[in-house]
Amino acid sequence: MLSAGQIEYMLGLMYSAASLKKQMDEGAVFILACENNEPVGFASYQEIKPFVFKLHKLYVLPSQQGKGTGRFLLDRIMAAIKPVGKATLQLQVNRENKARHFYEKLGFTIIDEIDLDIGNGFFMNDYVMEKKIIP
Ligand SMILES: CC(C)(COP(=O)(O)OP(=O)(O)OC[C@H]1O[C@@H](n2cnc3c(N)ncnc32)[C@H](O)[C@@H]1OP(=O)(O)O)[C@@H](O)C(=O)NCCC(=O)NCCS
């Protein structure tokens, strides 16, 4: 979906130690899924405005995909958000990423399409998806 150049640029932008620390300092919550004490997937989310949460990241090791880990991580996030009340969980997913179908299966719907300029001539061509959390 993305060129090697764009992946490298985005890794620096979003996954350098400094960037991860900044995200945590600014309120992003990271959760790790482990099997036999080995990490197999992770997610991060954050309340971006009152009653609106954003799923920033959700990744499962390729060897572990299709075994319920993605659903487990999302369920944990939704359970953590539930006490807040009538909230929504939003996310962005590349328009060509089949993960979109995973999100649809878990009750998310597409609410927008965006082409986000992330610098250096690169764009994120995403769907914005949303799921309402029923308290
Ligand atoms: C998308 C991702 C997080 C899903 O996690 P996963 O552990 O593979 O998914 P699960 O096993 O929990 O699947 C939950 C359900 O969704 C379905 N599902 C998973 N991927 C699907 C897909 N691509 N298309 C349709 N359904 C899918 C499963 O069949 C399962 O349904 P079931 O419960 O009825 O059997 C994982 O595949 C991944 O890490 N992909 C690469 C990274 C990525 O693109 N992340 C999203 C960035 S926005």
PDBQT file of the ligand as one rigid body, heavy atoms in Angstrom, charges set to zero:
ROOT
HETATM    1  C1  LIG A 201      -6.341  -5.864  11.284  1.00  0.00    +0.000 C 
HETATM    2  C2  LIG A 201      -5.778  -6.720  12.424  1.00  0.00    +0.000 C 
HETATM    3  C3  LIG A 201      -5.426  -5.853  13.609  1.00  0.00    +0.000 C 
HETATM    4  C4  LIG A 201      -6.863  -7.740  12.822  1.00  0.00    +0.000 C 
HETATM    5  O1  LIG A 201      -6.372  -8.522  13.911  1.00  0.00    +0.000 OA
HETATM    6  P1  LIG A 201      -6.512 -10.112  13.915  1.00  0.00    +0.000 P 
HETATM    7  O2  LIG A 201      -5.996 -10.608  15.212  1.00  0.00    +0.000 OA
HETATM    8  O3  LIG A 201      -5.907 -10.666  12.671  1.00  0.00    +0.000 OA
HETATM    9  O4  LIG A 201      -8.109 -10.268  13.817  1.00  0.00    +0.000 OA
HETATM   10  P2  LIG A 201      -9.040 -11.266  14.666  1.00  0.00    +0.000 P 
HETATM   11  O5  LIG A 201      -8.479 -12.642  14.564  1.00  0.00    +0.000 OA
HETATM   12  O6  LIG A 201      -9.245 -10.729  16.040  1.00  0.00    +0.000 OA
HETATM   13  O7  LIG A 201     -10.396 -11.183  13.830  1.00  0.00    +0.000 OA
HETATM   14  C5  LIG A 201     -11.640 -10.813  14.424  1.00  0.00    +0.000 C 
HETATM   15  C6  LIG A 201     -12.724 -11.063  13.387  1.00  0.00    +0.000 C 
HETATM   16  O8  LIG A 201     -12.487 -10.240  12.247  1.00  0.00    +0.000 OA
HETATM   17  C7  LIG A 201     -12.362 -11.032  11.063  1.00  0.00    +0.000 C 
HETATM   18  N1  LIG A 201     -11.312 -10.466  10.232  1.00  0.00    +0.000 N 
HETATM   19  C8  LIG A 201     -10.013 -10.278  10.548  1.00  0.00    +0.000 A 
HETATM   20  N2  LIG A 201      -9.354  -9.714   9.508  1.00  0.00    +0.000 NA
HETATM   21  C9  LIG A 201     -10.283  -9.579   8.529  1.00  0.00    +0.000 A 
HETATM   22  C10 LIG A 201     -10.236  -9.077   7.193  1.00  0.00    +0.000 A 
HETATM   23  N3  LIG A 201      -9.097  -8.602   6.669  1.00  0.00    +0.000 N 
HETATM   24  N4  LIG A 201     -11.364  -9.089   6.445  1.00  0.00    +0.000 NA
HETATM   25  C11 LIG A 201     -12.535  -9.563   6.960  1.00  0.00    +0.000 A 
HETATM   26  N5  LIG A 201     -12.644 -10.065   8.228  1.00  0.00    +0.000 NA
HETATM   27  C12 LIG A 201     -11.532 -10.059   8.981  1.00  0.00    +0.000 A 
HETATM   28  C13 LIG A 201     -11.983 -12.427  11.562  1.00  0.00    +0.000 C 
HETATM   29  O9  LIG A 201     -12.374 -13.413  10.649  1.00  0.00    +0.000 OA
HETATM   30  C14 LIG A 201     -12.713 -12.507  12.873  1.00  0.00    +0.000 C 
HETATM   31  O10 LIG A 201     -14.066 -12.870  12.661  1.00  0.00    +0.000 OA
HETATM   32  P3  LIG A 201     -14.771 -13.997  13.612  1.00  0.00    +0.000 P 
HETATM   33  O11 LIG A 201     -14.575 -13.499  15.028  1.00  0.00    +0.000 OA
HETATM   34  O12 LIG A 201     -16.180 -14.005  13.157  1.00  0.00    +0.000 OA
HETATM   35  O13 LIG A 201     -14.015 -15.241  13.355  1.00  0.00    +0.000 OA
HETATM   36  C15 LIG A 201      -4.539  -7.539  11.960  1.00  0.00    +0.000 C 
HETATM   37  O14 LIG A 201      -4.875  -8.320  10.858  1.00  0.00    +0.000 OA
HETATM   38  C16 LIG A 201      -3.325  -6.678  11.627  1.00  0.00    +0.000 C 
HETATM   39  O15 LIG A 201      -2.492  -6.420  12.499  1.00  0.00    +0.000 OA
HETATM   40  N6  LIG A 201      -3.187  -6.264  10.348  1.00  0.00    +0.000 N 
HETATM   41  C17 LIG A 201      -2.015  -5.544   9.899  1.00  0.00    +0.000 C 
HETATM   42  C18 LIG A 201      -1.868  -4.190  10.549  1.00  0.00    +0.000 C 
HETATM   43  C19 LIG A 201      -2.994  -3.248  10.197  1.00  0.00    +0.000 C 
HETATM   44  O16 LIG A 201      -3.325  -3.080   9.039  1.00  0.00    +0.000 OA
HETATM   45  N7  LIG A 201      -3.558  -2.632  11.242  1.00  0.00    +0.000 N 
HETATM   46  C20 LIG A 201      -4.609  -1.659  11.105  1.00  0.00    +0.000 C 
HETATM   47  C21 LIG A 201      -4.015  -0.314  10.898  1.00  0.00    +0.000 C 
HETATM   48  S1  LIG A 201      -5.287   0.926  10.804  1.00  0.00    +0.000 SA
ENDROOT
TORSDOF 0
